[in-house]
């Protein structure tokens, strides 16, 4: 056996491992993007619900010095 045939499967394994890790990382970032979009929409919906549907007055803020 030559050195090249012994090292060749190891290189293929490294490339396959890298490809799997890259796919997993891509799925993770896609999931994070989706979570951010959904949570932002939920926050906007909550604010819209209380303001527009329930017709609640805006919260009173205290003014400094008053």
Backbone as XML, in Angstrom:
<?xml version="1.0"?>
<chain id="A" units="angstrom">
  <residue number="1" name="UNK">
    <atom name="N" x="0.840" y="-1.196" z="0.000"/>
    <atom name="CA" x="0.000" y="0.000" z="0.000"/>
    <atom name="C" x="0.874" y="1.244" z="0.000"/>
  </residue>
  <residue number="2" name="UNK">
    <atom name="N" x="0.463" y="2.199" z="-0.756"/>
    <atom name="CA" x="1.210" y="3.444" z="-0.772"/>
    <atom name="C" x="0.611" y="4.409" z="0.241"/>
  </residue>
  <residue number="3" name="UNK">
    <atom name="N" x="1.341" y="5.429" z="0.552"/>
    <atom name="CA" x="0.902" y="6.425" z="1.543"/>
    <atom name="C" x="-0.339" y="7.170" z="1.044"/>
  </residue>
  <residue number="4" name="UNK">
    <atom name="N" x="-0.435" y="7.357" z="-0.262"/>
    <atom name="CA" x="-1.560" y="8.110" z="-0.809"/>
    <atom name="C" x="-2.880" y="7.364" z="-0.610"/>
  </residue>
  <residue number="5" name="UNK">
    <atom name="N" x="-2.911" y="6.070" z="-0.781"/>
    <atom name="CA" x="-4.152" y="5.329" z="-0.624"/>
    <atom name="C" x="-4.581" y="5.253" z="0.837"/>
  </residue>
  <residue number="6" name="UNK">
    <atom name="N" x="-3.635" y="5.279" z="1.757"/>
    <atom name="CA" x="-3.971" y="5.249" z="3.183"/>
    <atom name="C" x="-4.552" y="6.590" z="3.623"/>
  </residue>
  <residue number="7" name="UNK">
    <atom name="N" x="-4.013" y="7.701" z="3.133"/>
    <atom name="CA" x="-4.472" y="9.026" z="3.530"/>
    <atom name="C" x="-5.743" y="9.455" z="2.815"/>
  </residue>
  <residue number="8" name="UNK">
    <atom name="N" x="-6.039" y="8.863" z="1.676"/>
    <atom name="CA" x="-7.183" y="9.293" z="0.883"/>
    <atom name="C" x="-8.512" y="9.160" z="1.628"/>
  </residue>
  <residue number="9" name="UNK">
    <atom name="N" x="-8.817" y="8.041" z="2.295"/>
    <atom name="CA" x="-10.086" y="7.985" z="3.047"/>
    <atom name="C" x="-10.145" y="9.022" z="4.164"/>
  </residue>
  <residue number="10" name="UNK">
    <atom name="N" x="-9.022" y="9.316" z="4.775"/>
    <atom name="CA" x="-9.029" y="10.308" z="5.853"/>
    <atom name="C" x="-9.400" y="11.687" z="5.310"/>
  </residue>
  <residue number="11" name="UNK">
    <atom name="N" x="-8.917" y="12.019" z="4.133"/>
    <atom name="CA" x="-9.270" y="13.305" z="3.521"/>
    <atom name="C" x="-10.752" y="13.338" z="3.179"/>
  </residue>
  <residue number="12" name="UNK">
    <atom name="N" x="-11.256" y="12.236" z="2.643"/>
    <atom name="CA" x="-12.682" y="12.170" z="2.310"/>
    <atom name="C" x="-13.534" y="12.308" z="3.566"/>
  </residue>
  <residue number="13" name="UNK">
    <atom name="N" x="-13.108" y="11.685" z="4.647"/>
    <atom name="CA" x="-13.850" y="11.806" z="5.903"/>
    <atom name="C" x="-13.845" y="13.237" z="6.414"/>
  </residue>
  <residue number="14" name="UNK">
    <atom name="N" x="-12.721" y="13.894" z="6.301"/>
    <atom name="CA" x="-12.633" y="15.292" z="6.752"/>
    <atom name="C" x="-13.545" y="16.191" z="5.924"/>
  </residue>
  <residue number="15" name="UNK">
    <atom name="N" x="-13.567" y="15.965" z="4.615"/>
    <atom name="CA" x="-14.419" y="16.774" z="3.747"/>
    <atom name="C" x="-15.886" y="16.508" z="4.060"/>
  </residue>
  <residue number="16" name="UNK">
    <atom name="N" x="-16.238" y="15.233" z="4.258"/>
    <atom name="CA" x="-17.626" y="14.891" z="4.574"/>
    <atom name="C" x="-18.040" y="15.489" z="5.917"/>
  </residue>
  <residue number="17" name="UNK">
    <atom name="N" x="-17.150" y="15.435" z="6.898"/>
    <atom name="CA" x="-17.448" y="16.017" z="8.208"/>
    <atom name="C" x="-17.641" y="17.522" z="8.094"/>
  </residue>
  <residue number="18" name="UNK">
    <atom name="N" x="-16.778" y="18.179" z="7.334"/>
    <atom name="CA" x="-16.906" y="19.622" z="7.138"/>
    <atom name="C" x="-18.238" y="19.959" z="6.465"/>
  </residue>
  <residue number="19" name="UNK">
    <atom name="N" x="-18.600" y="19.184" z="5.434"/>
    <atom name="CA" x="-19.869" y="19.433" z="4.743"/>
    <atom name="C" x="-21.059" y="19.275" z="5.678"/>
  </residue>
  <residue number="20" name="UNK">
    <atom name="N" x="-21.026" y="18.243" z="6.537"/>
    <atom name="CA" x="-22.117" y="18.045" z="7.492"/>
    <atom name="C" x="-22.179" y="19.194" z="8.482"/>
  </residue>
  <residue number="21" name="UNK">
    <atom name="N" x="-21.029" y="19.619" z="8.975"/>
    <atom name="CA" x="-21.004" y="20.722" z="9.932"/>
    <atom name="C" x="-21.502" y="22.016" z="9.292"/>
  </residue>
  <residue number="22" name="UNK">
    <atom name="N" x="-21.149" y="22.220" z="8.031"/>
    <atom name="CA" x="-21.602" y="23.413" z="7.326"/>
    <atom name="C" x="-23.117" y="23.402" z="7.155"/>
  </residue>
  <residue number="23" name="UNK">
    <atom name="N" x="-23.696" y="22.248" z="6.837"/>
    <atom name="CA" x="-25.150" y="22.146" z="6.689"/>
    <atom name="C" x="-25.856" y="22.378" z="8.018"/>
  </residue>
  <residue number="24" name="UNK">
    <atom name="N" x="-25.303" y="21.816" z="9.092"/>
    <atom name="CA" x="-25.910" y="21.996" z="10.413"/>
    <atom name="C" x="-25.857" y="23.466" z="10.827"/>
  </residue>
  <residue number="25" name="UNK">
    <atom name="N" x="-24.738" y="24.117" z="10.590"/>
    <atom name="CA" x="-24.608" y="25.531" z="10.941"/>
    <atom name="C" x="-25.575" y="26.378" z="10.127"/>
  </residue>
  <residue number="26" name="UNK">
    <atom name="N" x="-25.748" y="26.031" z="8.854"/>
    <atom name="CA" x="-26.691" y="26.752" z="8.006"/>
    <atom name="C" x="-28.118" y="26.592" z="8.529"/>
  </residue>
  <residue number="27" name="UNK">
    <atom name="N" x="-28.478" y="25.373" z="8.934"/>
    <atom name="CA" x="-29.814" y="25.151" z="9.493"/>
    <atom name="C" x="-29.990" y="25.920" z="10.795"/>
  </residue>
  <residue number="28" name="UNK">
    <atom name="N" x="-28.946" y="25.972" z="11.609"/>
    <atom name="CA" x="-29.009" y="26.690" z="12.885"/>
    <atom name="C" x="-29.242" y="28.186" z="12.655"/>
  </residue>
  <residue number="29" name="UNK">
    <atom name="N" x="-28.509" y="28.777" z="11.712"/>
    <atom name="CA" x="-28.680" y="30.207" z="11.464"/>
    <atom name="C" x="-30.040" y="30.493" z="10.833"/>
  </residue>
  <residue number="30" name="UNK">
    <atom name="N" x="-30.519" y="29.603" z="9.967"/>
    <atom name="CA" x="-31.859" y="29.790" z="9.404"/>
    <atom name="C" x="-32.913" y="29.739" z="10.501"/>
  </residue>
  <residue number="31" name="UNK">
    <atom name="N" x="-32.736" y="28.834" z="11.447"/>
    <atom name="CA" x="-33.671" y="28.713" z="12.563"/>
    <atom name="C" x="-33.636" y="29.977" z="13.424"/>
  </residue>
  <residue number="32" name="UNK">
    <atom name="N" x="-32.452" y="30.519" z="13.652"/>
    <atom name="CA" x="-32.329" y="31.743" z="14.448"/>
    <atom name="C" x="-33.004" y="32.919" z="13.737"/>
  </residue>
  <residue number="33" name="UNK">
    <atom name="N" x="-32.843" y="33.016" z="12.425"/>
    <atom name="CA" x="-33.487" y="34.090" z="11.666"/>
    <atom name="C" x="-35.006" y="33.985" z="11.771"/>
  </residue>
  <residue number="34" name="UNK">
    <atom name="N" x="-35.508" y="32.763" z="11.638"/>
    <atom name="CA" x="-36.950" y="32.548" z="11.736"/>
    <atom name="C" x="-37.466" y="32.909" z="13.123"/>
  </residue>
  <residue number="35" name="UNK">
    <atom name="N" x="-36.731" y="32.524" z="14.151"/>
    <atom name="CA" x="-37.129" y="32.836" z="15.525"/>
    <atom name="C" x="-37.197" y="34.347" z="15.731"/>
  </residue>
  <residue number="36" name="UNK">
    <atom name="N" x="-36.234" y="35.072" z="15.225"/>
    <atom name="CA" x="-36.220" y="36.529" z="15.367"/>
    <atom name="C" x="-37.422" y="37.141" z="14.650"/>
  </residue>
  <residue number="37" name="UNK">
    <atom name="N" x="-37.731" y="36.649" z="13.453"/>
    <atom name="CA" x="-38.869" y="37.176" z="12.705"/>
    <atom name="C" x="-40.187" y="36.890" z="13.427"/>
  </residue>
  <residue number="38" name="UNK">
    <atom name="N" x="-40.330" y="35.674" z="13.935"/>
    <atom name="CA" x="-41.573" y="35.305" z="14.614"/>
    <atom name="C" x="-41.732" y="36.087" z="15.912"/>
  </residue>
  <residue number="39" name="UNK">
    <atom name="N" x="-40.657" y="36.226" z="16.675"/>
    <atom name="CA" x="-40.768" y="36.954" z="17.939"/>
    <atom name="C" x="-41.028" y="38.438" z="17.698"/>
  </residue>
  <residue number="40" name="UNK">
    <atom name="N" x="-40.446" y="38.993" z="16.652"/>
    <atom name="CA" x="-40.719" y="40.386" z="16.315"/>
    <atom name="C" x="-42.163" y="40.588" z="15.902"/>
  </residue>
  <residue number="41" name="UNK">
    <atom name="N" x="-42.678" y="39.654" z="15.121"/>
    <atom name="CA" x="-44.084" y="39.736" z="14.710"/>
    <atom name="C" x="-45.012" y="39.577" z="15.912"/>
  </residue>
  <residue number="42" name="UNK">
    <atom name="N" x="-44.659" y="38.702" z="16.841"/>
    <atom name="CA" x="-45.485" y="38.518" z="18.038"/>
    <atom name="C" x="-45.501" y="39.792" z="18.878"/>
  </residue>
  <residue number="43" name="UNK">
    <atom name="N" x="-44.379" y="40.450" z="18.988"/>
    <atom name="CA" x="-44.324" y="41.699" z="19.737"/>
    <atom name="C" x="-45.170" y="42.775" z="19.055"/>
  </residue>
  <residue number="44" name="UNK">
    <atom name="N" x="-45.053" y="42.884" z="17.747"/>
    <atom name="CA" x="-45.842" y="43.871" z="17.009"/>
    <atom name="C" x="-47.330" y="43.571" z="17.125"/>
  </residue>
  <residue number="45" name="UNK">
    <atom name="N" x="-47.684" y="42.302" z="17.060"/>
    <atom name="CA" x="-49.092" y="41.923" z="17.182"/>
    <atom name="C" x="-49.626" y="42.255" z="18.569"/>
  </residue>
  <residue number="46" name="UNK">
    <atom name="N" x="-48.829" y="42.025" z="19.583"/>
    <atom name="CA" x="-49.242" y="42.343" z="20.951"/>
    <atom name="C" x="-49.483" y="43.840" z="21.109"/>
  </residue>
  <residue number="47" name="UNK">
    <atom name="N" x="-48.581" y="44.646" z="20.602"/>
    <atom name="CA" x="-48.750" y="46.096" z="20.704"/>
    <atom name="C" x="-49.961" y="46.566" z="19.900"/>
  </residue>
  <residue number="48" name="UNK">
    <atom name="N" x="-50.151" y="46.003" z="18.716"/>
    <atom name="CA" x="-51.302" y="46.373" z="17.894"/>
    <atom name="C" x="-52.600" y="45.967" z="18.566"/>
  </residue>
  <residue number="49" name="UNK">
    <atom name="N" x="-52.615" y="44.787" z="19.158"/>
    <atom name="CA" x="-53.826" y="44.301" z="19.815"/>
    <atom name="C" x="-54.247" y="45.226" z="20.940"/>
  </residue>
  <residue number="50" name="UNK">
    <atom name="N" x="-53.318" y="45.604" z="21.785"/>
    <atom name="CA" x="-53.694" y="46.445" z="22.926"/>
    <atom name="C" x="-54.076" y="47.856" z="22.488"/>
  </residue>
  <residue number="51" name="UNK">
    <atom name="N" x="-53.416" y="48.398" z="21.498"/>
    <atom name="CA" x="-53.705" y="49.772" z="21.084"/>
    <atom name="C" x="-54.950" y="49.880" z="20.216"/>
  </residue>
  <residue number="52" name="UNK">
    <atom name="N" x="-55.046" y="49.056" z="19.215"/>
    <atom name="CA" x="-56.110" y="49.199" z="18.216"/>
    <atom name="C" x="-57.402" y="48.470" z="18.577"/>
  </residue>
  <residue number="53" name="UNK">
    <atom name="N" x="-57.294" y="47.292" z="19.108"/>
    <atom name="CA" x="-58.492" y="46.496" z="19.343"/>
    <atom name="C" x="-59.134" y="46.826" z="20.682"/>
  </residue>
  <residue number="54" name="UNK">
    <atom name="N" x="-58.331" y="46.931" z="21.720"/>
    <atom name="CA" x="-58.882" y="47.222" z="23.038"/>
    <atom name="C" x="-59.100" y="48.712" z="23.273"/>
  </residue>
  <residue number="55" name="UNK">
    <atom name="N" x="-58.565" y="49.548" z="22.397"/>
    <atom name="CA" x="-58.676" y="51.004" z="22.499"/>
    <atom name="C" x="-58.220" y="51.516" z="23.864"/>
  </residue>
  <residue number="56" name="UNK">
    <atom name="N" x="-57.124" y="50.981" z="24.327"/>
    <atom name="CA" x="-56.567" y="51.449" z="25.595"/>
    <atom name="C" x="-55.788" y="52.732" z="25.352"/>
  </residue>
  <residue number="57" name="UNK">
    <atom name="N" x="-55.848" y="53.644" z="26.306"/>
    <atom name="CA" x="-55.049" y="54.861" z="26.145"/>
    <atom name="C" x="-53.573" y="54.526" z="26.297"/>
  </residue>
  <residue number="58" name="UNK">
    <atom name="N" x="-52.715" y="55.315" z="25.693"/>
    <atom name="CA" x="-51.283" y="55.061" z="25.845"/>
    <atom name="C" x="-50.873" y="55.236" z="27.306"/>
  </residue>
  <residue number="59" name="UNK">
    <atom name="N" x="-49.882" y="54.544" z="27.745"/>
    <atom name="CA" x="-49.475" y="54.665" z="29.148"/>
    <atom name="C" x="-48.960" y="56.070" z="29.460"/>
  </residue>
  <residue number="60" name="UNK">
    <atom name="N" x="-49.301" y="56.543" z="30.628"/>
    <atom name="CA" x="-48.836" y="57.880" z="31.042"/>
    <atom name="C" x="-47.412" y="57.764" z="31.556"/>
  </residue>
  <residue number="61" name="UNK">
    <atom name="N" x="-46.591" y="58.662" z="31.094"/>
    <atom name="CA" x="-45.210" y="58.690" z="31.562"/>
    <atom name="C" x="-45.032" y="59.888" z="32.480"/>
  </residue>
  <residue number="62" name="UNK">
    <atom name="N" x="-44.263" y="59.685" z="33.503"/>
    <atom name="CA" x="-44.016" y="60.799" z="34.414"/>
    <atom name="C" x="-42.985" y="61.717" z="33.807"/>
  </residue>
  <residue number="63" name="UNK">
    <atom name="N" x="-43.248" y="63.027" z="33.917"/>
    <atom name="CA" x="-42.326" y="64.010" z="33.378"/>
    <atom name="C" x="-41.415" y="64.478" z="34.493"/>
  </residue>
  <residue number="64" name="UNK">
    <atom name="N" x="-40.144" y="64.633" z="34.181"/>
    <atom name="CA" x="-39.210" y="65.094" z="35.219"/>
    <atom name="C" x="-39.567" y="66.506" z="35.701"/>
  </residue>
  <residue number="65" name="UNK">
    <atom name="N" x="-39.461" y="66.692" z="36.986"/>
    <atom name="CA" x="-39.698" y="68.006" z="37.590"/>
    <atom name="C" x="-41.177" y="68.330" z="37.776"/>
  </residue>
  <residue number="66" name="UNK">
    <atom name="N" x="-42.025" y="67.323" z="37.552"/>
    <atom name="CA" x="-43.437" y="67.667" z="37.630"/>
    <atom name="C" x="-44.159" y="66.860" z="38.572"/>
  </residue>
</chain>
